[in-house]
Each structure stands twice: as C-alpha cells, then as structure tokens.
Amino acid sequence: MALSNVGATAATGRAQLGRALGALQDIRTTAFDVAKIVQEVARAQGELFQLERVPAANMQGQLAHVARAMEHLAGSLQLLQDVRQRVPQV
C-alpha cells in the first residue's frame, strides 16, 4: 500500500468499525460483557482516527497507531471467542 493511501484506508476501516460498534451496542444479553468488547473496538477506532492525521512521511507514527489498533481488535476478538452462549449478533 502506498503511504498516501494510509489515511484513506484508515478512514474506511474506521467507518467499518463504526458499523460494528452500532451492532454491538444493540446486543442485549448478560451472556458476556458487551461493554468490554465495545470499549476495545472503540479504542481501535480511535487509533485509526489518529492514524488518519499522521503525515505520510511519518511511517513510525503510522505503524504505532496500526499496532495499537491491532492490539485492541485482538482483545475484542479474544472476548468474542470466549462467548459460550448463542447470541444472534455474534
């Protein structure tokens, strides 16, 4: 991916995470802690928001935001994998 496309790609990812947040916030269950998952996804979305603002020449800054976004997404996926009750949205 060209460095000039990083901001646009981050914006697309951020929009997709926004849709995922909307779906997660609609879940009404006590089977698992939806708030923790929402929090992790929101943090990943925040990192992508920051990534959009990093100058293209600052690859280290871009990579730092990508790494943190990935950590938050990994955390949310781990929480989702731990769900043992059938929930339609999951």
PDB file as gemmi writes it, atoms N, CA and C in Angstrom:
CRYST1    1.000    1.000    1.000  90.00  90.00  90.00 P 1                      
ATOM      1  N   MET A   1       0.853  -1.172   0.000  1.00  0.00           N  
ATOM      2  CA  MET A   1       0.000   0.000   0.000  1.00  0.00           C  
ATOM      3  C   MET A   1       0.894   1.229   0.000  1.00  0.00           C  
ATOM      4  N   ALA A   2       0.607   2.171  -0.842  1.00  0.00           N  
ATOM      5  CA  ALA A   2       1.366   3.409  -0.881  1.00  0.00           C  
ATOM      6  C   ALA A   2       1.078   4.222   0.368  1.00  0.00           C  
ATOM      7  N   LEU A   3       2.085   4.947   0.816  1.00  0.00           N  
ATOM      8  CA  LEU A   3       1.911   5.742   2.023  1.00  0.00           C  
ATOM      9  C   LEU A   3       0.780   6.743   1.896  1.00  0.00           C  
ATOM     10  N   SER A   4       0.548   7.255   0.701  1.00  0.00           N  
ATOM     11  CA  SER A   4      -0.502   8.253   0.526  1.00  0.00           C  
ATOM     12  C   SER A   4      -1.898   7.662   0.731  1.00  0.00           C  
ATOM     13  N   ASN A   5      -2.021   6.347   0.654  1.00  0.00           N  
ATOM     14  CA  ASN A   5      -3.325   5.703   0.817  1.00  0.00           C  
ATOM     15  C   ASN A   5      -3.629   5.319   2.257  1.00  0.00           C  
ATOM     16  N   VAL A   6      -2.681   5.474   3.153  1.00  0.00           N  
ATOM     17  CA  VAL A   6      -2.865   5.030   4.532  1.00  0.00           C  
ATOM     18  C   VAL A   6      -4.040   5.754   5.188  1.00  0.00           C  
ATOM     19  N   GLY A   7      -4.120   7.053   5.013  1.00  0.00           N  
ATOM     20  CA  GLY A   7      -5.211   7.818   5.621  1.00  0.00           C  
ATOM     21  C   GLY A   7      -6.577   7.388   5.115  1.00  0.00           C  
ATOM     22  N   ALA A   8      -6.681   7.175   3.811  1.00  0.00           N  
ATOM     23  CA  ALA A   8      -7.960   6.747   3.237  1.00  0.00           C  
ATOM     24  C   ALA A   8      -8.319   5.340   3.705  1.00  0.00           C  
ATOM     25  N   THR A   9      -7.335   4.476   3.787  1.00  0.00           N  
ATOM     26  CA  THR A   9      -7.583   3.109   4.255  1.00  0.00           C  
ATOM     27  C   THR A   9      -8.000   3.123   5.718  1.00  0.00           C  
ATOM     28  N   ALA A  10      -7.343   3.970   6.512  1.00  0.00           N  
ATOM     29  CA  ALA A  10      -7.714   4.093   7.930  1.00  0.00           C  
ATOM     30  C   ALA A  10      -9.144   4.608   8.067  1.00  0.00           C  
ATOM     31  N   ALA A  11      -9.523   5.551   7.230  1.00  0.00           N  
ATOM     32  CA  ALA A  11     -10.884   6.093   7.280  1.00  0.00           C  
ATOM     33  C   ALA A  11     -11.911   5.020   6.939  1.00  0.00           C  
ATOM     34  N   THR A  12     -11.601   4.188   5.957  1.00  0.00           N  
ATOM     35  CA  THR A  12     -12.505   3.097   5.590  1.00  0.00           C  
ATOM     36  C   THR A  12     -12.634   2.107   6.742  1.00  0.00           C  
ATOM     37  N   GLY A  13     -11.506   1.743   7.332  1.00  0.00           N  
ATOM     38  CA  GLY A  13     -11.529   0.830   8.472  1.00  0.00           C  
ATOM     39  C   GLY A  13     -12.280   1.402   9.648  1.00  0.00           C  
ATOM     40  N   ARG A  14     -12.084   2.682   9.887  1.00  0.00           N  
ATOM     41  CA  ARG A  14     -12.776   3.353  10.996  1.00  0.00           C  
ATOM     42  C   ARG A  14     -14.287   3.337  10.773  1.00  0.00           C  
ATOM     43  N   ALA A  15     -14.712   3.551   9.541  1.00  0.00           N  
ATOM     44  CA  ALA A  15     -16.146   3.517   9.234  1.00  0.00           C  
ATOM     45  C   ALA A  15     -16.712   2.111   9.451  1.00  0.00           C  
ATOM     46  N   GLN A  16     -15.958   1.100   9.056  1.00  0.00           N  
ATOM     47  CA  GLN A  16     -16.422  -0.279   9.256  1.00  0.00           C  
ATOM     48  C   GLN A  16     -16.506  -0.617  10.736  1.00  0.00           C  
ATOM     49  N   LEU A  17     -15.545  -0.152  11.510  1.00  0.00           N  
ATOM     50  CA  LEU A  17     -15.602  -0.377  12.959  1.00  0.00           C  
ATOM     51  C   LEU A  17     -16.786   0.367  13.573  1.00  0.00           C  
ATOM     52  N   GLY A  18     -17.127   1.510  13.019  1.00  0.00           N  
ATOM     53  CA  GLY A  18     -18.297   2.248  13.490  1.00  0.00           C  
ATOM     54  C   GLY A  18     -19.574   1.440  13.309  1.00  0.00           C  
ATOM     55  N   ARG A  19     -19.686   0.767  12.170  1.00  0.00           N  
ATOM     56  CA  ARG A  19     -20.857  -0.088  11.944  1.00  0.00           C  
ATOM     57  C   ARG A  19     -20.855  -1.271  12.916  1.00  0.00           C  
ATOM     58  N   ALA A  20     -19.678  -1.821  13.158  1.00  0.00           N  
ATOM     59  CA  ALA A  20     -19.581  -2.931  14.121  1.00  0.00           C  
ATOM     60  C   ALA A  20     -19.970  -2.459  15.524  1.00  0.00           C  
ATOM     61  N   LEU A  21     -19.548  -1.263  15.892  1.00  0.00           N  
ATOM     62  CA  LEU A  21     -19.919  -0.722  17.205  1.00  0.00           C  
ATOM     63  C   LEU A  21     -21.428  -0.583  17.325  1.00  0.00           C  
ATOM     64  N   GLY A  22     -22.065  -0.113  16.268  1.00  0.00           N  
ATOM     65  CA  GLY A  22     -23.514   0.033  16.286  1.00  0.00           C  
ATOM     66  C   GLY A  22     -24.200  -1.302  16.528  1.00  0.00           C  
ATOM     67  N   ALA A  23     -23.728  -2.337  15.832  1.00  0.00           N  
ATOM     68  CA  ALA A  23     -24.315  -3.669  16.006  1.00  0.00           C  
ATOM     69  C   ALA A  23     -24.050  -4.202  17.412  1.00  0.00           C  
ATOM     70  N   LEU A  24     -22.852  -3.992  17.925  1.00  0.00           N  
ATOM     71  CA  LEU A  24     -22.527  -4.467  19.275  1.00  0.00           C  
ATOM     72  C   LEU A  24     -23.378  -3.771  20.329  1.00  0.00           C  
ATOM     73  N   GLN A  25     -23.626  -2.498  20.137  1.00  0.00           N  
ATOM     74  CA  GLN A  25     -24.392  -1.743  21.128  1.00  0.00           C  
ATOM     75  C   GLN A  25     -25.868  -2.143  21.133  1.00  0.00           C  
ATOM     76  N   ASP A  26     -26.304  -2.823  20.088  1.00  0.00           N  
ATOM     77  CA  ASP A  26     -27.687  -3.305  20.031  1.00  0.00           C  
ATOM     78  C   ASP A  26     -27.877  -4.637  20.743  1.00  0.00           C  
ATOM     79  N   ILE A  27     -26.777  -5.277  21.138  1.00  0.00           N  
ATOM     80  CA  ILE A  27     -26.868  -6.576  21.799  1.00  0.00           C  
ATOM     81  C   ILE A  27     -27.349  -6.388  23.233  1.00  0.00           C  
ATOM     82  N   ARG A  28     -28.388  -7.109  23.571  1.00  0.00           N  
ATOM     83  CA  ARG A  28     -28.949  -7.083  24.925  1.00  0.00           C  
ATOM     84  C   ARG A  28     -28.834  -8.480  25.507  1.00  0.00           C  
ATOM     85  N   THR A  29     -27.759  -8.723  26.223  1.00  0.00           N  
ATOM     86  CA  THR A  29     -27.546 -10.042  26.805  1.00  0.00           C  
ATOM     87  C   THR A  29     -26.704  -9.915  28.064  1.00  0.00           C  
ATOM     88  N   THR A  30     -26.833 -10.899  28.905  1.00  0.00           N  
ATOM     89  CA  THR A  30     -25.968 -10.982  30.081  1.00  0.00           C  
ATOM     90  C   THR A  30     -24.979 -12.135  29.910  1.00  0.00           C  
ATOM     91  N   ALA A  31     -24.953 -12.728  28.714  1.00  0.00           N  
ATOM     92  CA  ALA A  31     -24.076 -13.869  28.458  1.00  0.00           C  
ATOM     93  C   ALA A  31     -22.599 -13.485  28.487  1.00  0.00           C  
ATOM     94  N   PHE A  32     -22.317 -12.239  28.166  1.00  0.00           N  
ATOM     95  CA  PHE A  32     -20.941 -11.762  28.181  1.00  0.00           C  
ATOM     96  C   PHE A  32     -20.942 -10.249  28.337  1.00  0.00           C  
ATOM     97  N   ASP A  33     -19.780  -9.710  28.605  1.00  0.00           N  
ATOM     98  CA  ASP A  33     -19.661  -8.279  28.867  1.00  0.00           C  
ATOM     99  C   ASP A  33     -19.510  -7.514  27.550  1.00  0.00           C  
ATOM    100  N   VAL A  34     -20.624  -7.104  26.995  1.00  0.00           N  
ATOM    101  CA  VAL A  34     -20.628  -6.377  25.731  1.00  0.00           C  
ATOM    102  C   VAL A  34     -19.847  -5.065  25.868  1.00  0.00           C  
ATOM    103  N   ALA A  35     -19.931  -4.435  27.027  1.00  0.00           N  
ATOM    104  CA  ALA A  35     -19.268  -3.141  27.233  1.00  0.00           C  
ATOM    105  C   ALA A  35     -17.759  -3.257  27.032  1.00  0.00           C  
ATOM    106  N   LYS A  36     -17.157  -4.348  27.475  1.00  0.00           N  
ATOM    107  CA  LYS A  36     -15.703  -4.521  27.293  1.00  0.00           C  
ATOM    108  C   LYS A  36     -15.350  -4.656  25.813  1.00  0.00           C  
ATOM    109  N   ILE A  37     -16.177  -5.378  25.090  1.00  0.00           N  
ATOM    110  CA  ILE A  37     -15.925  -5.551  23.659  1.00  0.00           C  
ATOM    111  C   ILE A  37     -16.097  -4.214  22.946  1.00  0.00           C  
ATOM    112  N   VAL A  38     -17.154  -3.504  23.275  1.00  0.00           N  
ATOM    113  CA  VAL A  38     -17.396  -2.182  22.688  1.00  0.00           C  
ATOM    114  C   VAL A  38     -16.218  -1.256  22.972  1.00  0.00           C  
ATOM    115  N   GLN A  39     -15.727  -1.303  24.184  1.00  0.00           N  
ATOM    116  CA  GLN A  39     -14.602  -0.453  24.571  1.00  0.00           C  
ATOM    117  C   GLN A  39     -13.359  -0.757  23.726  1.00  0.00           C  
ATOM    118  N   GLU A  40     -13.067  -2.026  23.520  1.00  0.00           N  
ATOM    119  CA  GLU A  40     -11.897  -2.398  22.716  1.00  0.00           C  
ATOM    120  C   GLU A  40     -12.053  -1.957  21.259  1.00  0.00           C  
ATOM    121  N   VAL A  41     -13.233  -2.154  20.697  1.00  0.00           N  
ATOM    122  CA  VAL A  41     -13.469  -1.752  19.309  1.00  0.00           C  
ATOM    123  C   VAL A  41     -13.399  -0.228  19.186  1.00  0.00           C  
ATOM    124  N   ALA A  42     -13.942   0.480  20.160  1.00  0.00           N  
ATOM    125  CA  ALA A  42     -13.890   1.943  20.137  1.00  0.00           C  
ATOM    126  C   ALA A  42     -12.444   2.446  20.234  1.00  0.00           C  
ATOM    127  N   ARG A  43     -11.644   1.774  21.025  1.00  0.00           N  
ATOM    128  CA  ARG A  43     -10.224   2.164  21.126  1.00  0.00           C  
ATOM    129  C   ARG A  43      -9.503   1.930  19.800  1.00  0.00           C  
ATOM    130  N   ALA A  44      -9.805   0.833  19.141  1.00  0.00           N  
ATOM    131  CA  ALA A  44      -9.211   0.572  17.824  1.00  0.00           C  
ATOM    132  C   ALA A  44      -9.642   1.647  16.831  1.00  0.00           C  
ATOM    133  N   GLN A  45     -10.906   2.009  16.893  1.00  0.00           N  
ATOM    134  CA  GLN A  45     -11.429   3.055  16.013  1.00  0.00           C  
ATOM    135  C   GLN A  45     -10.711   4.382  16.284  1.00  0.00           C  
ATOM    136  N   GLY A  46     -10.461   4.673  17.541  1.00  0.00           N  
ATOM    137  CA  GLY A  46      -9.738   5.888  17.907  1.00  0.00           C  
ATOM    138  C   GLY A  46      -8.316   5.908  17.357  1.00  0.00           C  
ATOM    139  N   GLU A  47      -7.664   4.754  17.382  1.00  0.00           N  
ATOM    140  CA  GLU A  47      -6.310   4.677  16.818  1.00  0.00           C  
ATOM    141  C   GLU A  47      -6.331   4.930  15.319  1.00  0.00           C  
ATOM    142  N   LEU A  48      -7.348   4.412  14.629  1.00  0.00           N  
ATOM    143  CA  LEU A  48      -7.451   4.660  13.192  1.00  0.00           C  
ATOM    144  C   LEU A  48      -7.743   6.136  12.915  1.00  0.00           C  
ATOM    145  N   PHE A  49      -8.521   6.758  13.782  1.00  0.00           N  
ATOM    146  CA  PHE A  49      -8.790   8.197  13.652  1.00  0.00           C  
ATOM    147  C   PHE A  49      -7.472   8.971  13.757  1.00  0.00           C  
ATOM    148  N   GLN A  50      -6.654   8.606  14.740  1.00  0.00           N  
ATOM    149  CA  GLN A  50      -5.359   9.269  14.895  1.00  0.00           C  
ATOM    150  C   GLN A  50      -4.441   8.979  13.704  1.00  0.00           C  
ATOM    151  N   LEU A  51      -4.489   7.762  13.195  1.00  0.00           N  
ATOM    152  CA  LEU A  51      -3.670   7.375  12.051  1.00  0.00           C  
ATOM    153  C   LEU A  51      -3.970   8.242  10.834  1.00  0.00           C  
ATOM    154  N   GLU A  52      -5.223   8.590  10.656  1.00  0.00           N  
ATOM    155  CA  GLU A  52      -5.599   9.432   9.518  1.00  0.00           C  
ATOM    156  C   GLU A  52      -4.887  10.779   9.547  1.00  0.00           C  
ATOM    157  N   ARG A  53      -4.482  11.226  10.703  1.00  0.00           N  
ATOM    158  CA  ARG A  53      -3.886  12.541  10.854  1.00  0.00           C  
ATOM    159  C   ARG A  53      -2.362  12.537  10.875  1.00  0.00           C  
ATOM    160  N   VAL A  54      -1.760  11.362  10.829  1.00  0.00           N  
ATOM    161  CA  VAL A  54      -0.296  11.263  10.838  1.00  0.00           C  
ATOM    162  C   VAL A  54       0.217  11.555   9.432  1.00  0.00           C  
ATOM    163  N   PRO A  55       1.200  12.442   9.313  1.00  0.00           N  
ATOM    164  CA  PRO A  55       1.750  12.743   7.987  1.00  0.00           C  
ATOM    165  C   PRO A  55       2.287  11.487   7.300  1.00  0.00           C  
ATOM    166  N   ALA A  56       2.138  11.425   5.992  1.00  0.00           N  
ATOM    167  CA  ALA A  56       2.567  10.256   5.216  1.00  0.00           C  
ATOM    168  C   ALA A  56       4.050   9.961   5.403  1.00  0.00           C  
ATOM    169  N   ALA A  57       4.839  10.966   5.651  1.00  0.00           N  
ATOM    170  CA  ALA A  57       6.285  10.775   5.803  1.00  0.00           C  
ATOM    171  C   ALA A  57       6.647  10.158   7.153  1.00  0.00           C  
ATOM    172  N   ASN A  58       5.725  10.118   8.082  1.00  0.00           N  
ATOM    173  CA  ASN A  58       5.989   9.602   9.431  1.00  0.00           C  
ATOM    174  C   ASN A  58       5.544   8.139   9.536  1.00  0.00           C  
ATOM    175  N   MET A  59       6.312   7.255   8.926  1.00  0.00           N  
ATOM    176  CA  MET A  59       5.939   5.847   8.906  1.00  0.00           C  
ATOM    177  C   MET A  59       5.948   5.251  10.314  1.00  0.00           C  
ATOM    178  N   GLN A  60       6.878   5.641  11.143  1.00  0.00           N  
ATOM    179  CA  GLN A  60       6.933   5.125  12.515  1.00  0.00           C  
ATOM    180  C   GLN A  60       5.655   5.487  13.277  1.00  0.00           C  
ATOM    181  N   GLY A  61       5.198   6.712  13.109  1.00  0.00           N  
ATOM    182  CA  GLY A  61       3.963   7.137  13.756  1.00  0.00           C  
ATOM    183  C   GLY A  61       2.770   6.357  13.241  1.00  0.00           C  
ATOM    184  N   GLN A  62       2.745   6.137  11.938  1.00  0.00           N  
ATOM    185  CA  GLN A  62       1.654   5.365  11.351  1.00  0.00           C  
ATOM    186  C   GLN A  62       1.647   3.937  11.887  1.00  0.00           C  
ATOM    187  N   LEU A  63       2.821   3.316  11.912  1.00  0.00           N  
ATOM    188  CA  LEU A  63       2.922   1.939  12.388  1.00  0.00           C  
ATOM    189  C   LEU A  63       2.522   1.811  13.851  1.00  0.00           C  
ATOM    190  N   ALA A  64       2.843   2.809  14.648  1.00  0.00           N  
ATOM    191  CA  ALA A  64       2.473   2.765  16.065  1.00  0.00           C  
ATOM    192  C   ALA A  64       0.953   2.726  16.231  1.00  0.00           C  
ATOM    193  N   HIS A  65       0.244   3.545  15.463  1.00  0.00           N  
ATOM    194  CA  HIS A  65      -1.223   3.555  15.540  1.00  0.00           C  
ATOM    195  C   HIS A  65      -1.813   2.245  15.011  1.00  0.00           C  
ATOM    196  N   VAL A  66      -1.230   1.721  13.946  1.00  0.00           N  
ATOM    197  CA  VAL A  66      -1.701   0.449  13.400  1.00  0.00           C  
ATOM    198  C   VAL A  66      -1.512  -0.657  14.440  1.00  0.00           C  
ATOM    199  N   ALA A  67      -0.349  -0.691  15.070  1.00  0.00           N  
ATOM    200  CA  ALA A  67      -0.072  -1.728  16.071  1.00  0.00           C  
ATOM    201  C   ALA A  67      -1.046  -1.644  17.241  1.00  0.00           C  
ATOM    202  N   ARG A  68      -1.314  -0.432  17.713  1.00  0.00           N  
ATOM    203  CA  ARG A  68      -2.260  -0.285  18.836  1.00  0.00           C  
ATOM    204  C   ARG A  68      -3.676  -0.659  18.420  1.00  0.00           C  
ATOM    205  N   ALA A  69      -4.079  -0.289  17.204  1.00  0.00           N  
ATOM    206  CA  ALA A  69      -5.413  -0.670  16.721  1.00  0.00           C  
ATOM    207  C   ALA A  69      -5.522  -2.190  16.657  1.00  0.00           C  
ATOM    208  N   MET A  70      -4.481  -2.839  16.182  1.00  0.00           N  
ATOM    209  CA  MET A  70      -4.495  -4.301  16.092  1.00  0.00           C  
ATOM    210  C   MET A  70      -4.570  -4.944  17.474  1.00  0.00           C  
ATOM    211  N   GLU A  71      -3.886  -4.365  18.445  1.00  0.00           N  
ATOM    212  CA  GLU A  71      -3.945  -4.896  19.814  1.00  0.00           C  
ATOM    213  C   GLU A  71      -5.369  -4.819  20.365  1.00  0.00           C  
ATOM    214  N   HIS A  72      -6.024  -3.696  20.137  1.00  0.00           N  
ATOM    215  CA  HIS A  72      -7.401  -3.540  20.621  1.00  0.00           C  
ATOM    216  C   HIS A  72      -8.350  -4.500  19.906  1.00  0.00           C  
ATOM    217  N   LEU A  73      -8.162  -4.664  18.605  1.00  0.00           N  
ATOM    218  CA  LEU A  73      -9.011  -5.603  17.870  1.00  0.00           C  
ATOM    219  C   LEU A  73      -8.759  -7.038  18.323  1.00  0.00           C  
ATOM    220  N   ALA A  74      -7.510  -7.360  18.587  1.00  0.00           N  
ATOM    221  CA  ALA A  74      -7.199  -8.706  19.091  1.00  0.00           C  
ATOM    222  C   ALA A  74      -7.874  -8.931  20.440  1.00  0.00           C  
ATOM    223  N   GLY A  75      -7.879  -7.905  21.271  1.00  0.00           N  
ATOM    224  CA  GLY A  75      -8.549  -8.014  22.570  1.00  0.00           C  
ATOM    225  C   GLY A  75     -10.040  -8.228  22.420  1.00  0.00           C  
ATOM    226  N   SER A  76     -10.648  -7.519  21.489  1.00  0.00           N  
ATOM    227  CA  SER A  76     -12.092  -7.680  21.294  1.00  0.00           C  
ATOM    228  C   SER A  76     -12.406  -9.056  20.714  1.00  0.00           C  
ATOM    229  N   LEU A  77     -11.575  -9.529  19.817  1.00  0.00           N  
ATOM    230  CA  LEU A  77     -11.800 -10.864  19.245  1.00  0.00           C  
ATOM    231  C   LEU A  77     -11.635 -11.951  20.305  1.00  0.00           C  
ATOM    232  N   GLN A  78     -10.672 -11.774  21.197  1.00  0.00           N  
ATOM    233  CA  GLN A  78     -10.499 -12.752  22.268  1.00  0.00           C  
ATOM    234  C   GLN A  78     -11.746 -12.802  23.148  1.00  0.00           C  
ATOM    235  N   LEU A  79     -12.286 -11.639  23.468  1.00  0.00           N  
ATOM    236  CA  LEU A  79     -13.511 -11.599  24.268  1.00  0.00           C  
ATOM    237  C   LEU A  79     -14.666 -12.281  23.545  1.00  0.00           C  
ATOM    238  N   LEU A  80     -14.768 -12.068  22.239  1.00  0.00           N  
ATOM    239  CA  LEU A  80     -15.837 -12.696  21.469  1.00  0.00           C  
ATOM    240  C   LEU A  80     -15.647 -14.215  21.386  1.00  0.00           C  
ATOM    241  N   GLN A  81     -14.409 -14.650  21.300  1.00  0.00           N  
ATOM    242  CA  GLN A  81     -14.151 -16.091  21.237  1.00  0.00           C  
ATOM    243  C   GLN A  81     -14.519 -16.789  22.539  1.00  0.00           C  
ATOM    244  N   ASP A  82     -14.507 -16.042  23.630  1.00  0.00           N  
ATOM    245  CA  ASP A  82     -14.834 -16.621  24.928  1.00  0.00           C  
ATOM    246  C   ASP A  82     -16.341 -16.769  25.153  1.00  0.00           C  
ATOM    247  N   VAL A  83     -17.153 -16.214  24.246  1.00  0.00           N  
ATOM    248  CA  VAL A  83     -18.607 -16.301  24.384  1.00  0.00           C  
ATOM    249  C   VAL A  83     -19.040 -17.745  24.152  1.00  0.00           C  
ATOM    250  N   ARG A  84     -19.767 -18.287  25.106  1.00  0.00           N  
ATOM    251  CA  ARG A  84     -20.200 -19.682  25.009  1.00  0.00           C  
ATOM    252  C   ARG A  84     -21.703 -19.819  24.772  1.00  0.00           C  
ATOM    253  N   GLN A  85     -22.427 -18.727  24.911  1.00  0.00           N  
ATOM    254  CA  GLN A  85     -23.868 -18.761  24.677  1.00  0.00           C  
ATOM    255  C   GLN A  85     -24.155 -18.263  23.264  1.00  0.00           C  
ATOM    256  N   ARG A  86     -25.145 -18.861  22.636  1.00  0.00           N  
ATOM    257  CA  ARG A  86     -25.506 -18.446  21.269  1.00  0.00           C  
ATOM    258  C   ARG A  86     -26.205 -17.090  21.318  1.00  0.00           C  
ATOM    259  N   VAL A  87     -25.602 -16.117  20.638  1.00  0.00           N  
ATOM    260  CA  VAL A  87     -26.148 -14.771  20.533  1.00  0.00           C  
ATOM    261  C   VAL A  87     -26.196 -14.436  19.038  1.00  0.00           C  
ATOM    262  N   PRO A  88     -27.370 -14.138  18.495  1.00  0.00           N  
ATOM    263  CA  PRO A  88     -27.502 -13.942  17.040  1.00  0.00           C  
ATOM    264  C   PRO A  88     -26.520 -12.938  16.447  1.00  0.00           C  
ATOM    265  N   GLN A  89     -26.247 -11.847  17.127  1.00  0.00           N  
ATOM    266  CA  GLN A  89     -25.363 -10.821  16.585  1.00  0.00           C  
ATOM    267  C   GLN A  89     -23.911 -11.245  16.553  1.00  0.00           C  
ATOM    268  N   VAL A  90     -23.558 -12.253  17.316  1.00  0.00           N  
ATOM    269  CA  VAL A  90     -22.181 -12.718  17.375  1.00  0.00           C  
ATOM    270  C   VAL A  90     -22.048 -13.891  16.435  1.00  0.00           C  
TER     271      VAL A  90                                                      
END                                                                             
